[in-house]
Amino acid sequence: MALVTPLDPNHDPETKELAAFFNETLGFCPNSVLTMQHRPAISKAFINLNKAVMANEGRVTSALKRMIAWVSSNATGCRYCQAHAIRAAERYGVEQEQLDNIWEYRT
């Protein structure tokens, strides 16, 4: 059971609109964002940070960014982040062969 209960996705219309980013990326809005709605400025800042990091304005693809997120969350042991990162990687077209060989990313 959560220490702080996530709020309904419709609680804050502006956060809901921004959270559409997660619906595209993950297929759902994470409970962490719904919990952050208790302080709407935090939820909005968090979503905008994610959008800025994941924007494709350089040579690193969305798929590679999600694979990097999975590796870093694996290194820190965060199962929650691992699950979301691998789901997003799959949605952005990472092939199973790439996932199977993720630790040999240099080659």
N, C-alpha and C positions, 0 to 999 in steps of 0.2 A: 504494500500500500504506500502511496506517495505521501511524503511529509507535507507537501503543498499540492492541493488538488488542481489539476489542469482545468482551465475554464473552457466553456463551449467555444467551438471554432467561430461562432457568430457573435461572440462577446464584444469584440471591437471591430467595426467594419473596416477600418484602415489596416489593421493587422491582418484581417482576413484577406483583403485584396493583395497585400504584400506576400502573404503566405501561399498564394497561388504558385509562387516559385517552387516551393517544396512539393506541391501537388504534381508539378511537371517533373521534378527531379526524382522524387521518391514514390509518388503516387498517393501521398498522404501528408498531412502536416504533423510533424513530430510532437509528442506530448511536451517536450521541453519548451517548444515555442508557445504551446497553449498555456503552460504554466507561467511563462514570462509575461503573459498578458495581464497578470496581476499588477505589473508595472509596464504599461503600454510603451513607454519610451524605450525600455530595454528590449521588448520584443521587436519593435520596429528597427532599432539599431542593429540587433543581431541578424535579422533578415537582410537588411541592407548590406551588412558586412559580408554575409554569405554570397549575396548576389554579386558584390564587387569582386570577391575572390574568384568566383566561378565564371565570371564573364570571359568570353573568348576574345581577348584583345591582343593576343600574342601567339606564339607558336605552340603552346601547350594546349592540347585538346581537352574537351570536357571529360572524355574517357580516361585520359592519362591523369587528370586532376583527381578523379574519383579513385583511381588505382593508388595514387600517392596517399590519398586520405586513408585508404584501407591499410596500407603499410604502416603509416604513422599511428593509426589507432590500434593496430596489432602490436606495435612496439610498446605502446602505453598500457595495453591490456584492457582497453575499453570495449567490451562486447557490444554495447549499445551503438557506439560509433562504427564498429566493424560491420555490424548488420546493415546499418544505413549506407555506409560507403560501398559495400559490395552490391547492394540493391541498386544504388545509383549507377555504379559502373556497368552493371548489366543493362540498365535502361539506356545508357549512352553508348551501347554497342561494343563493349569490351568482350572479346571472344574468349571462350573457355580455355583455349591454348595459352592466351596471355595470362589468365588467372592462374593456370597450372604452373606457369613459369615466372610468376611475379617477382620472386627473389633473385632471378637472373636478369633483372630489368636492363642492366647495362649492355647485355648482348642481345 
